[in-house]
Amino acid sequence: MAIKSLSIRIEQEMLDKLHVVADYEGRSANSQILILIRDCIEQYEEKHGKIELGGDKKS
């Protein structure tokens, strides 16, 4: 699986708070974001069913 890069715009205060949470959890901000995304997808799939991806996605 290829690792992709994603750029986001985020307010400074929110970024600072993300760093506080990540530091508390002993993670980098990047790792913390990946965990939050994973948890979001898991919650979505619990409610709506497994997301099936087909074909070669190039996003």
N, CA, C and O atoms as a printed pandas DataFrame, in Angstrom:
     atom_number atom_name residue_name chain_id  residue_number  x_coord  y_coord  z_coord
0              1         N          MET        A               1    0.851   -1.178    0.000
1              2        CA          MET        A               1    0.000    0.000    0.000
2              3         C          MET        A               1    0.896    1.240    0.000
3              4         O          MET        A               1    1.800    1.371    0.825
4              5         N          ALA        A               2    0.632    2.125   -0.920
5              6        CA          ALA        A               2    1.414    3.356   -1.029
6              7         C          ALA        A               2    1.022    4.333    0.079
7              8         O          ALA        A               2   -0.137    4.395    0.487
8              9         N          ILE        A               3    1.986    5.079    0.547
9             10        CA          ILE        A               3    1.733    6.127    1.526
10            11         C          ILE        A               3    1.565    7.430    0.755
11            12         O          ILE        A               3    2.437    7.822   -0.020
12            13         N          LYS        A               4    0.444    8.089    0.973
13            14        CA          LYS        A               4    0.132    9.348    0.302
14            15         C          LYS        A               4    0.301   10.502    1.278
15            16         O          LYS        A               4    0.255   10.314    2.494
16            17         N          SER        A               5    0.492   11.664    0.748
17            18        CA          SER        A               5    0.616   12.884    1.537
18            19         C          SER        A               5   -0.655   13.700    1.369
19            20         O          SER        A               5   -1.227   13.756    0.281
20            21         N          LEU        A               6   -1.095   14.333    2.452
21            22        CA          LEU        A               6   -2.302   15.151    2.432
22            23         C          LEU        A               6   -2.008   16.461    3.145
23            24         O          LEU        A               6   -1.514   16.465    4.272
24            25         N          SER        A               7   -2.308   17.550    2.499
25            26        CA          SER        A               7   -2.104   18.868    3.092
26            27         C          SER        A               7   -3.454   19.381    3.590
27            28         O          SER        A               7   -4.463   19.259    2.896
28            29         N          ILE        A               8   -3.471   19.954    4.792
29            30        CA          ILE        A               8   -4.718   20.520    5.318
30            31         C          ILE        A               8   -4.473   21.944    5.808
31            32         O          ILE        A               8   -3.346   22.321    6.130
32            33         N          ARG        A               9   -5.521   22.706    5.856
33            34        CA          ARG        A               9   -5.485   24.033    6.459
34            35         C          ARG        A               9   -6.099   23.891    7.844
35            36         O          ARG        A               9   -7.162   23.291    8.001
36            37         N          ILE        A              10   -5.425   24.446    8.848
37            38        CA          ILE        A              10   -5.893   24.307   10.218
38            39         C          ILE        A              10   -5.539   25.574   10.985
39            40         O          ILE        A              10   -4.449   26.124   10.831
40            41         N          GLU        A              11   -6.469   26.025   11.807
41            42        CA          GLU        A              11   -6.215   27.209   12.627
42            43         C          GLU        A              11   -5.101   26.907   13.621
43            44         O          GLU        A              11   -4.970   25.778   14.094
44            45         N          GLN        A              12   -4.306   27.915   13.935
45            46        CA          GLN        A              12   -3.159   27.740   14.824
46            47         C          GLN        A              12   -3.572   27.187   16.183
47            48         O          GLN        A              12   -2.898   26.309   16.722
48            49         N          GLU        A              13   -4.670   27.689   16.741
49            50        CA          GLU        A              13   -5.111   27.222   18.060
50            51         C          GLU        A              13   -5.446   25.730   18.035
51            52         O          GLU        A              13   -5.091   24.994   18.955
52            53         N          MET        A              14   -6.128   25.291   16.980
53            54        CA          MET        A              14   -6.475   23.876   16.867
54            55         C          MET        A              14   -5.216   23.019   16.705
55            56         O          MET        A              14   -5.114   21.938   17.285
56            57         N          LEU        A              15   -4.271   23.504   15.921
57            58        CA          LEU        A              15   -3.010   22.785   15.743
58            59         C          LEU        A              15   -2.252   22.682   17.057
59            60         O          LEU        A              15   -1.715   21.626   17.391
60            61         N          ASP        A              16   -2.210   23.774   17.795
61            62        CA          ASP        A              16   -1.537   23.752   19.099
62            63         C          ASP        A              16   -2.189   22.741   20.040
63            64         O          ASP        A              16   -1.497   22.014   20.753
64            65         N          LYS        A              17   -3.516   22.698   20.040
65            66        CA          LYS        A              17   -4.231   21.748   20.898
66            67         C          LYS        A              17   -3.996   20.314   20.443
67            68         O          LYS        A              17   -3.878   19.412   21.272
68            69         N          LEU        A              18   -3.928   20.097   19.129
69            70        CA          LEU        A              18   -3.612   18.771   18.608
70            71         C          LEU        A              18   -2.253   18.309   19.124
71            72         O          LEU        A              18   -2.096   17.155   19.523
72            73         N          HIS        A              19   -1.279   19.202   19.115
73            74        CA          HIS        A              19    0.052   18.854   19.605
74            75         C          HIS        A              19    0.024   18.507   21.094
75            76         O          HIS        A              19    0.739   17.603   21.527
76            77         N          VAL        A              20   -0.784   19.207   21.876
77            78        CA          VAL        A              20   -0.909   18.892   23.304
78            79         C          VAL        A              20   -1.463   17.478   23.479
79            80         O          VAL        A              20   -0.936   16.696   24.269
80            81         N          VAL        A              21   -2.523   17.153   22.742
81            82        CA          VAL        A              21   -3.134   15.822   22.834
82            83         C          VAL        A              21   -2.148   14.755   22.375
83            84         O          VAL        A              21   -1.993   13.725   23.030
84            85         N          ALA        A              22   -1.487   14.998   21.257
85            86        CA          ALA        A              22   -0.523   14.028   20.728
86            87         C          ALA        A              22    0.616   13.808   21.714
87            88         O          ALA        A              22    1.010   12.667   21.955
88            89         N          ASP        A              23    1.146   14.876   22.285
89            90        CA          ASP        A              23    2.218   14.746   23.278
90            91         C          ASP        A              23    1.753   13.939   24.479
91            92         O          ASP        A              23    2.487   13.086   24.979
92            93         N          TYR        A              24    0.542   14.202   24.941
93            94        CA          TYR        A              24   -0.007   13.469   26.080
94            95         C          TYR        A              24   -0.093   11.970   25.775
95            96         O          TYR        A              24    0.171   11.138   26.643
96            97         N          GLU        A              25   -0.461   11.637   24.549
97            98        CA          GLU        A              25   -0.600   10.248   24.136
98            99         C          GLU        A              25    0.745    9.633   23.726
99           100         O          GLU        A              25    0.813    8.441   23.426
100          101         N          GLY        A              26    1.807   10.436   23.711
101          102        CA          GLY        A              26    3.123    9.941   23.332
102          103         C          GLY        A              26    3.259    9.688   21.833
103          104         O          GLY        A              26    3.967    8.777   21.404
104          105         N          ARG        A              27    2.575   10.503   21.056
105          106        CA          ARG        A              27    2.570   10.330   19.605
106          107         C          ARG        A              27    2.966   11.630   18.918
107          108         O          ARG        A              27    2.943   12.703   19.521
108          109         N          SER        A              28    3.327   11.511   17.655
109          110        CA          SER        A              28    3.505   12.698   16.819
110          111         C          SER        A              28    2.119   13.196   16.423
111          112         O          SER        A              28    1.129   12.474   16.538
112          113         N          ALA        A              29    2.066   14.430   15.958
113          114        CA          ALA        A              29    0.793   14.965   15.476
114          115         C          ALA        A              29    0.284   14.138   14.302
115          116         O          ALA        A              29   -0.915   13.878   14.200
116          117         N          ASN        A              30    1.184   13.724   13.418
117          118        CA          ASN        A              30    0.799   12.906   12.273
118          119         C          ASN        A              30    0.166   11.587   12.728
119          120         O          ASN        A              30   -0.886   11.197   12.222
120          121         N          SER        A              31    0.801   10.910   13.672
121          122        CA          SER        A              31    0.259    9.642   14.172
122          123         C          SER        A              31   -1.093    9.846   14.839
123          124         O          SER        A              31   -1.996    9.022   14.689
124          125         N          GLN        A              32   -1.230   10.936   15.570
125          126        CA          GLN        A              32   -2.503   11.223   16.230
126          127         C          GLN        A              32   -3.602   11.437   15.203
127          128         O          GLN        A              32   -4.717   10.945   15.378
128          129         N          ILE        A              33   -3.304   12.164   14.139
129          130        CA          ILE        A              33   -4.287   12.392   13.074
130          131         C          ILE        A              33   -4.682   11.076   12.423
131          132         O          ILE        A              33   -5.863   10.849   12.157
132          133         N          LEU        A              34   -3.715   10.207   12.161
133          134        CA          LEU        A              34   -4.031    8.902   11.552
134          135         C          LEU        A              34   -4.946    8.075   12.448
135          136         O          LEU        A              34   -5.847    7.396   11.956
136          137         N          ILE        A              35   -4.721    8.128   13.747
137          138        CA          ILE        A              35   -5.583    7.394   14.680
138          139         C          ILE        A              35   -6.992    7.979   14.667
139          140         O          ILE        A              35   -7.973    7.235   14.680
140          141         N          LEU        A              36   -7.097    9.295   14.642
141          142        CA          LEU        A              36   -8.415    9.927   14.598
142          143         C          LEU        A              36   -9.158    9.568   13.318
143          144         O          LEU        A              36  -10.362    9.314   13.348
144          145         N          ILE        A              37   -8.451    9.546   12.201
145          146        CA          ILE        A              37   -9.073    9.165   10.931
146          147         C          ILE        A              37   -9.508    7.713   10.972
147          148         O          ILE        A              37  -10.621    7.392   10.557
148          149         N          ARG        A              38   -8.649    6.829   11.465
149          150        CA          ARG        A              38   -8.997    5.403   11.569
150          151         C          ARG        A              38  -10.243    5.213   12.430
151          152         O          ARG        A              38  -11.149    4.465   12.064
152          153         N          ASP        A              39  -10.285    5.902   13.588
153          154        CA          ASP        A              39  -11.443    5.785   14.479
154          155         C          ASP        A              39  -12.712    6.286   13.806
155          156         O          ASP        A              39  -13.779    5.697   13.975
156          157         N          CYS        A              40  -12.604    7.362   13.051
157          158        CA          CYS        A              40  -13.754    7.911   12.332
158          159         C          CYS        A              40  -14.280    6.908   11.309
159          160         O          CYS        A              40  -15.489    6.700   11.204
160          161         N          ILE        A              41  -13.378    6.290   10.560
161          162        CA          ILE        A              41  -13.781    5.300    9.555
162          163         C          ILE        A              41  -14.424    4.096   10.223
163          164         O          ILE        A              41  -15.436    3.588    9.738
164          165         N          GLU        A              42  -13.852    3.631   11.330
165          166        CA          GLU        A              42  -14.437    2.493   12.056
166          167         C          GLU        A              42  -15.852    2.814   12.525
167          168         O          GLU        A              42  -16.750    1.980   12.404
168          169         N          GLN        A              43  -16.057    4.017   13.060
169          170        CA          GLN        A              43  -17.395    4.414   13.514
170          171         C          GLN        A              43  -18.372    4.478   12.344
171          172         O          GLN        A              43  -19.518    4.045   12.464
172          173         N          TYR        A              44  -17.922    5.015   11.221
173          174        CA          TYR        A              44  -18.771    5.090   10.034
174          175         C          TYR        A              44  -19.174    3.689    9.586
175          176         O          TYR        A              44  -20.344    3.432    9.301
176          177         N          GLU        A              45  -18.198    2.787    9.527
177          178        CA          GLU        A              45  -18.483    1.425    9.064
178          179         C          GLU        A              45  -19.379    0.667   10.036
179          180         O          GLU        A              45  -20.181   -0.162    9.607
180          181         N          GLU        A              46  -19.260    0.931   11.333
181          182        CA          GLU        A              46  -20.168    0.297   12.294
182          183         C          GLU        A              46  -21.608    0.720   12.035
183          184         O          GLU        A              46  -22.527   -0.088   12.174
184          185         N          LYS        A              47  -21.807    1.961   11.666
185          186        CA          LYS        A              47  -23.147    2.489   11.443
186          187         C          LYS        A              47  -23.678    2.162   10.054
187          188         O          LYS        A              47  -24.861    1.859    9.900
188          189         N          HIS        A              48  -22.805    2.221    9.027
189          190        CA          HIS        A              48  -23.261    2.131    7.638
190          191         C          HIS        A              48  -22.791    0.888    6.899
191          192         O          HIS        A              48  -23.182    0.675    5.751
192          193         N          GLY        A              49  -21.969    0.071    7.523
193          194        CA          GLY        A              49  -21.429   -1.097    6.844
194          195         C          GLY        A              49  -20.053   -0.825    6.267
195          196         O          GLY        A              49  -19.639    0.322    6.100
196          197         N          LYS        A              50  -19.364   -1.900    5.972
197          198        CA          LYS        A              50  -17.999   -1.812    5.477
198          199         C          LYS        A              50  -17.929   -1.020    4.174
199          200         O          LYS        A              50  -18.756   -1.200    3.280
200          201         N          ILE        A              51  -16.953   -0.163    4.082
201          202        CA          ILE        A              51  -16.715    0.603    2.864
202          203         C          ILE        A              51  -15.946   -0.304    1.909
203          204         O          ILE        A              51  -14.841   -0.753    2.213
204          205         N          GLU        A              52  -16.539   -0.561    0.767
205          206        CA          GLU        A              52  -15.896   -1.402   -0.250
206          207         C          GLU        A              52  -15.274   -0.496   -1.297
207          208         O          GLU        A              52  -15.958    0.325   -1.908
208          209         N          LEU        A              53  -13.977   -0.650   -1.498
209          210        CA          LEU        A              53  -13.278    0.121   -2.515
210          211         C          LEU        A              53  -13.027   -0.768   -3.706
211          212         O          LEU        A              53  -12.550   -1.893   -3.556
212          213         N          GLY        A              54  -13.340   -0.284   -4.878
213          214        CA          GLY        A              54  -13.150   -1.079   -6.075
214          215         C          GLY        A              54  -12.209   -0.397   -7.032
215          216         O          GLY        A              54  -12.149    0.830   -7.109
216          217         N          GLY        A              55  -11.482   -1.205   -7.752
217          218        CA          GLY        A              55  -10.610   -0.683   -8.795
218          219         C          GLY        A              55   -9.390    0.009   -8.238
219          220         O          GLY        A              55   -9.062   -0.118   -7.059
220          221         N          ASP        A              56   -8.733    0.732   -9.094
221          222        CA          ASP        A              56   -7.494    1.429   -8.773
222          223         C          ASP        A              56   -7.794    2.878   -8.458
223          224         O          ASP        A              56   -7.969    3.684   -9.372
224          225         N          LYS        A              57   -7.857    3.226   -7.178
225          226        CA          LYS        A              57   -8.131    4.600   -6.760
226          227         C          LYS        A              57   -6.850    5.416   -6.841
227          228         O          LYS        A              57   -5.795    4.968   -6.391
228          229         N          LYS        A              58   -6.937    6.608   -7.411
229          230        CA          LYS        A              58   -5.766    7.467   -7.546
230          231         C          LYS        A              58   -6.017    8.812   -6.891
231          232         O          LYS        A              58   -5.759    9.850   -7.499
232          233         N          SER        A              59   -6.513    8.815   -5.667
233          234        CA          SER        A              59   -6.806   10.072   -4.983
234          235         C          SER        A              59   -5.688   10.479   -4.066
235          236         O          SER        A              59   -5.774   11.519   -3.411
